[in-house]
Structure formats: C-alpha cells, structure tokens
Amino acid sequence: MLPISTPRTTRSDRPNLWDSSASEEESLPWLSALCATKSALPIRPGPITVDVMDGPATRSACVISGSSPEEVERIARSPKVELRANKLGTLVTGRPGDLVIDYASELPGPVYDIMYSSRTGWFAVTVYRGLDQTMRWDNRPGEHPGYPRADDILGATSPIAILDALDVPASAIGYAPA
C-alpha cells in the first residue's frame, strides 16, 4: 500500500481524478466514456423482479412509565407519533425514532422502546432508566443484544406476555406470533 503522501499515478489517456486541479472539462469526457461502456455489459434477459414488502422493516412503539401524555408531549412532539394513556403511563405509537432518547433523558421513566421486524421475526425491548442504565431484552438468546441483557420485562419473557405487561396492543407494532 502506498503512503498517503505519495501521488497517485494515472494512465496518460485520462486525467487524474484524484487531482483536485483537474478541470471539469478534463474529467467529464472520461466519465462519459466510462458510463457509455455500461450499455456494452451483458444483461440478464427477462424482467427484473424486486422483492418489496409493505411497510417499514421494523416497527416500534414506546411506553413511558409514570408520565401522562401531557407530560410526554411537553418534552417532545412530532406529527409522526400518537400519544395515549395506558396502564403504565403513556403509549407512543407511530414512528417515535429519536424521541425515545429525549423521553428517557427528561422523564423519570423507565422508558420501554419496543421494536419488531416482521421480516426477520426480531422482537426487542430496550429499557432506558435515564441514559446510563440501559438494558435490552430480545428474542435471540445467545446473541449479544447491543446492551446488557435483561432477563425479563416486568416479569414477562415472551413477546406476547411483554406486550401485555406493557399494555401495548400487538397491532401497534404489527406483531403476529409465528
């Protein structure tokens, strides 16, 4: 491997594209010629089929324990989420994304971030107690879940039981047991 300070050498019939002093006029004909070779490449006959599944790859919801929807809304609100009271506090459905971190950093919690992929069957709950006490339960024992592993969520150890313990309808994340 060449040291970074060593200049790259190029063939004399094309400009050095690594050289920022090369003008646009010098580089464009070469690039156009390269793109034109694409038509000379063999292509697979027949239609191209793309496997597209409906909906997002992973759906999520979160539960903020001990906080009302009004308290949660004061921290962060997005048109991509819906807030409603549940037996633990507030259920956030839709696309909470990074709002979960905002909720965990500002509210006493715990905050339960529930994720499910219908494509892979992966189900996980990340439990935030503030931002420095994070744990995760997932349905892939034996694999590292990305955080210290939680043995259960409020005593529950299966996706359906966890959703019930957190008062989250399975439909909120598109969960359907296999």
C-alpha positions in Angstrom: 0.0 0.0 0.0 1.3 3.4 -0.9 1.8 6.1 1.8 -0.9 8.8 1.6 1.7 11.4 0.7 2.7 9.5 -2.5 1.0 11.0 -5.5 -1.2 8.6 -7.5 -0.1 7.8 -11.0 -2.6 7.6 -13.8 -2.7 6.4 -17.4 -1.8 9.2 -19.7 -5.0 8.9 -21.7 -7.2 10.1 -18.9 -7.0 12.8 -16.2 -6.1 12.1 -12.6 -9.5 12.4 -10.9 -7.7 12.4 -7.5 -6.1 15.6 -8.5 -8.3 18.5 -7.4 -6.6 20.7 -10.0 -8.1 18.7 -12.9 -10.7 20.8 -14.6 -14.3 19.7 -15.1 -13.7 19.7 -18.8 -10.8 17.3 -18.4 -12.8 14.8 -16.3 -16.2 14.8 -17.9 -15.3 13.2 -21.3 -13.6 10.3 -19.5 -16.6 9.9 -17.2 -19.0 9.9 -20.1 -16.9 7.3 -21.8 -17.0 5.1 -18.7 -20.7 5.4 -18.4 -21.2 4.6 -22.1 -19.5 1.2 -21.5 -22.4 0.2 -19.3 -24.5 -0.5 -22.4 -21.9 -2.9 -23.6 -22.1 -5.0 -20.4 -24.2 -8.2 -20.6 -27.6 -8.0 -19.0 -29.8 -10.8 -17.7 -32.7 -11.3 -20.1 -36.2 -11.1 -18.8 -38.0 -8.8 -16.3 -36.2 -7.7 -13.1 -38.1 -8.7 -10.0 -37.7 -6.7 -6.9 -39.0 -8.2 -3.6 -40.6 -5.2 -1.8 -42.6 -5.8 1.4 -45.3 -3.4 2.5 -44.5 -1.1 5.5 -41.3 -0.4 7.3 -38.8 -3.2 8.0 -39.0 -2.6 11.8 -41.9 -1.1 13.6 -41.7 0.4 17.1 -43.6 1.9 19.9 -42.6 3.1 23.4 -44.1 3.2 26.8 -43.1 5.9 29.2 -43.8 4.7 32.7 -45.2 7.1 35.2 -45.7 10.0 32.8 -49.0 11.3 31.4 -49.4 12.0 27.7 -49.4 15.8 28.6 -46.0 15.4 30.3 -44.6 13.5 27.4 -45.9 16.0 24.9 -44.2 18.8 26.8 -40.8 17.1 26.3 -41.1 16.4 22.5 -43.9 16.2 20.0 -43.9 15.0 16.4 -46.7 14.6 13.8 -45.3 11.1 13.2 -46.5 9.8 16.6 -49.6 9.4 18.6 -49.7 9.6 22.4 -52.3 7.9 24.6 -52.6 6.9 28.2 -52.1 3.3 29.2 -51.9 1.5 32.5 -48.2 2.3 33.0 -48.2 5.9 31.8 -48.1 6.8 28.1 -48.0 4.7 25.0 -46.3 6.3 22.0 -47.1 4.8 18.6 -46.2 5.7 15.0 -42.5 6.5 14.4 -41.0 7.7 17.7 -37.4 7.3 16.4 -35.0 9.5 18.4 -37.8 10.9 20.6 -37.3 7.8 22.7 -33.9 9.2 23.8 -35.4 12.6 24.5 -38.1 11.0 26.7 -35.5 8.8 28.5 -33.3 11.8 29.2 -36.0 14.1 30.5 -38.6 11.9 32.2 -38.2 9.6 35.3 -39.3 6.5 33.4 -38.4 3.8 32.8 -38.9 4.2 29.1 -39.6 1.0 27.2 -38.7 1.1 23.5 -40.4 -1.8 21.7 -39.2 -2.9 18.3 -40.4 -5.7 16.0 -39.3 -6.7 12.5 -41.9 -8.8 10.6 -39.3 -9.6 8.0 -36.9 -11.3 10.5 -39.1 -12.0 13.5 -36.8 -10.0 15.7 -38.6 -8.6 18.8 -36.7 -6.4 21.3 -37.4 -4.1 24.2 -34.8 -1.6 25.2 -35.3 -0.3 28.7 -34.0 3.2 29.5 -33.6 4.3 33.1 -32.1 7.6 32.3 -29.4 7.3 29.6 -26.8 5.5 31.6 -28.8 2.5 32.8 -29.9 0.8 29.6 -30.8 -2.8 29.1 -32.3 -4.9 26.3 -34.5 -8.0 26.1 -34.7 -9.7 22.8 -35.9 -13.0 21.4 -32.5 -14.0 20.2 -30.8 -15.6 23.3 -27.2 -16.4 22.8 -26.6 -13.3 20.7 -25.4 -10.1 22.1 -28.3 -7.7 22.1 -26.2 -4.5 21.9 -26.8 -3.6 25.6 -26.6 -5.6 28.8 -29.2 -8.3 28.5 -32.4 -8.1 30.5 -33.8 -11.5 31.6 -37.4 -10.3 31.5 -39.6 -7.2 31.1 -41.8 -6.7 34.2 -41.6 -10.4 34.8 -42.6 -11.4 31.2 -40.4 -13.4 28.9 -42.2 -13.8 25.6 -43.2 -11.1 23.1 -47.0 -11.5 23.7 -46.5 -11.5 27.5 -44.2 -8.5 27.3 -46.7 -6.6 25.1 -49.5 -7.5 27.7 -47.3 -6.4 30.6 -46.6 -3.0 28.9 -50.2 -2.6 27.9 -49.3 -2.4 24.2 -51.7 -3.9 21.6 -49.8 -6.3 19.2 -51.2 -4.3 16.3 -49.3 -1.2 17.4 -46.1 -2.8 16.1 -47.6 -5.2 13.7 -46.7 -8.2 15.8 -48.2 -11.5 14.9 -46.9 -14.6 16.7 -45.5 -17.3 14.4 
